Amino acid sequence: MTRPGERRYVGIHNDLYGGMTDTGKIIRDAWVFGLIPETETCEGWMVQGIQDLWDKVNAKWGEYGFRVANLPPEARERFDRIQAAAVARARAAGWDPERDVAEDEKEEVGPGEPV
């Protein structure tokens, strides 16, 4: 049972653009490292569970210098496959990476500064 004010994650496939969010990236990376099965969407997880998963994912990335190129071949294949599927799913849901970059750049510009 969810208590009032308790936030739970909607799940990677219900998240914005099929999970093209920071939380979605944590979940995809957890799949890559085998920390959770690829069938686990984290739907219904509380914030602390996502934070714990991020800590584990971050530790795994640390083992590889936070570089995709340093992943062992099997993990690199999983990474490429999972990311390609995520991008395809996100684009089908209307995700436009160019638009997101432009919006991020606008947010970085201070008030009154030209874009």
C-alpha positions, 0 to 999 in steps of 0.5 A: 500500500502506498502512503500519502506523499510516497512517490513510486516510479512509473516504470521505464516503459511508462516513463517519458519517451519510453525511459529517455530519462535519468532514471531510465538510463540507470535501469538500462545500465543495470540491465547491461551489468546484470544487476536486474533482469531485462524484464524488470521495469522498476514499476512501483519502486520507491525513490530509495530503491532507484537510488540503491540501484544507481549506487550499484550501477555507478560502482560497476561503471567505475570498474570500467572507468565510466567508458563504454569502450572499456566494457568487456565484449559481452557487456558491450554487446548488451549495451549496444543492443539495449541502447539501440532498442531504447532509442527506437522505442523513444523515437516511436514515442515522439522523442527528438534528441535534437529538440532535447539538446536545444532545450538543455542549451536554453536552460544553460543560458542565463536570463537576458543572454542570447541563445 
